[in-house]
Amino acid sequence: MRLSELSGKEIVNVKKAERLGVLGQTDLEINENTGQIQALLIPTVKWFGFRKQGEEVRVPWQHIKKIGSDMIIIDVPEEQKED
């Protein structure tokens, strides 16, 4: 799957049934040696479209459960949500 195919998909936490963001509004953590995505970095606080620096949720790639046509379903244990 190409990054362009992931762009624009909603990210939904299956445990809390809440929308965390849209992939176009997130950053990716990529392994420099392999080029593989290690995590999604999702901003948590927005104010008039601007995000505060340092406020984000890190979702490791292994917590992504399903990538569908409209959304990405994630399952993040509570203790790991504040990385």
N, C-alpha and C positions, 0 to 999 in steps of 0.2 A: 504494500500500500504506500502511496506517495503522500508526502506532507500536504500537498494541495488537496488531496481527497479528505483529509482530516479537518481542514480549515472550515470554520463556520458551524461545526457540530457542538451541540450543547453538552456540557459535562454534568452528569447527574450522580449524586451519591445515593446508592441503593439502600443503605442502612437508615439514613435520615429522610429519604425521599425528597431531597432538596437540590435545586439547581445551583451549581457552583460557578458557572460561567460559560463562555463560548470559547472554543479553541483559538479563534483569531485574537482573543484578548488575553491569551496566556503566553508564557514563555516556556521553552523546552530546555531541559538539562540534557546535553548530549555528550557522550563519551568521545573525547578527542581522538582516541586511538582507533576505535571500531566504527564510530559514526552512528551508533545505536542510541535511541532515546532512552534515558535513564529515568526521567521523571517529568511530570507536568508541573509548572509553577503557576498557580492560579491566584490572581490578586483577590483579596477578601474585602477591602474597604474602598468604596468609590464615593466620590463627592463631586457632583456636577461633571461626571465623566473622567475625572482625574483620580488616579490611585495614589494612596499614600505610599511612600517608600518603606520597604521592609515588611509590609503587611501582605503576606501571601501564604497559601497552603501548598505544601509540596506533596504531590501524589506520585509515589514510585510506580514505574511502569508495570510491575507485577501485580498491582492492585486494580488494574484495568481489567474488567470482566468481559465486556462485550462492546464492540464498535459496530453500531448500526448505521443506517442511512441518514438518520437525523441526530443521533446522540451517542455519547460515549458513557457507558455505565461503569462506575467505579465502586469498589468496596474497600473503604479505608478503616482499619481499626482505630478506635477513638484515641488511644495512647500515641499513635503515630501521626495524627493529624496536625500536630503543632511542631513539626520538624523545623 
